[in-house]
Amino acid sequence: MKPKQFANVLIKVLGLSMFAHSIVPILNGLFGVLSTPPSYGSSYRSGFWYYLITGVIPAIIGLFLIAQSQLVTEKLFKDEAE
């Protein structure tokens, strides 16, 4: 396997790992926001929004790495000839 191909596979695995690790914070934030009764107030819910946002950002980065791994690999190996 050539180094570019190996880097492409590793970038996809990294993106998949980031996406998989972001599922738990997203679900935690969603269930927390949806299941918290309004009587607790908005300050209690803000902690769950933190989980939601900190889960969404790595999910977006992971999806980008999965979808655009060729582009990232080309940027990393732009000076190196095949």
C-alpha positions as CSV (number, residue, x, y, z in Angstrom):
1,M,0.0,0.0,0.0
2,K,1.4,3.4,-1.0
3,P,1.8,6.1,1.7
4,K,-0.9,8.3,0.2
5,Q,-3.4,5.4,0.2
6,F,-2.5,4.5,3.8
7,A,-2.9,8.2,4.9
8,N,-6.3,8.3,3.2
9,V,-7.4,5.3,5.1
10,L,-6.1,6.6,8.4
11,I,-7.8,10.0,7.8
12,K,-11.1,8.1,7.2
13,V,-10.6,6.1,10.3
14,L,-9.9,9.3,12.3
15,G,-13.1,10.9,11.0
16,L,-15.1,7.8,11.8
17,S,-13.7,7.7,15.3
18,M,-14.5,11.4,15.9
19,F,-18.0,10.9,14.6
20,A,-18.6,7.8,16.8
21,H,-17.2,9.5,19.9
22,S,-19.6,12.5,19.4
23,I,-22.8,10.4,19.4
24,V,-22.9,10.1,23.2
25,P,-22.6,13.8,24.0
26,I,-25.2,14.6,21.4
27,L,-27.6,12.1,22.8
28,N,-26.9,13.2,26.4
29,G,-27.6,16.8,25.5
30,L,-30.7,16.0,23.5
31,F,-32.2,13.8,26.2
32,G,-31.2,16.3,28.9
33,V,-32.8,19.2,27.1
34,L,-36.0,17.3,26.2
35,S,-36.5,15.6,29.5
36,T,-35.8,18.5,31.9
37,P,-39.0,20.0,33.2
38,P,-39.5,23.7,32.7
39,S,-39.7,24.2,36.5
40,Y,-35.9,23.8,36.8
41,G,-35.3,26.9,34.8
42,S,-33.0,27.8,31.9
43,S,-29.8,27.7,33.9
44,Y,-30.2,24.0,34.6
45,R,-30.7,23.3,30.9
46,S,-27.7,25.3,29.8
47,G,-25.4,22.4,30.9
48,F,-27.2,20.1,28.5
49,W,-26.7,22.6,25.6
50,Y,-23.0,22.4,26.4
51,Y,-23.0,18.6,25.8
52,L,-25.0,19.0,22.7
53,I,-22.7,21.6,21.2
54,T,-19.5,19.8,22.2
55,G,-20.9,16.7,20.5
56,V,-21.9,18.4,17.3
57,I,-18.6,20.1,16.5
58,P,-16.5,16.9,16.5
59,A,-19.3,15.2,14.5
60,I,-19.1,17.8,11.8
61,I,-15.3,17.6,11.7
62,G,-15.5,13.8,11.6
63,L,-18.0,13.9,8.7
64,F,-15.7,16.3,6.9
65,L,-12.7,14.1,7.3
66,I,-14.7,11.1,6.0
67,A,-16.1,12.9,3.0
68,Q,-13.0,14.9,2.1
69,S,-10.2,12.5,3.0
70,Q,-8.8,12.7,-0.6
71,L,-8.5,16.5,-0.3
72,V,-6.8,16.3,3.1
73,T,-4.4,13.7,1.8
74,E,-3.6,15.8,-1.3
75,K,-2.9,18.8,1.0
76,L,-0.6,16.7,3.2
77,F,1.3,15.2,0.3
78,K,1.3,18.2,-2.1
79,D,5.1,18.3,-2.4
80,E,5.7,14.6,-2.7
81,A,5.5,12.9,-6.1
82,E,3.9,9.5,-6.5
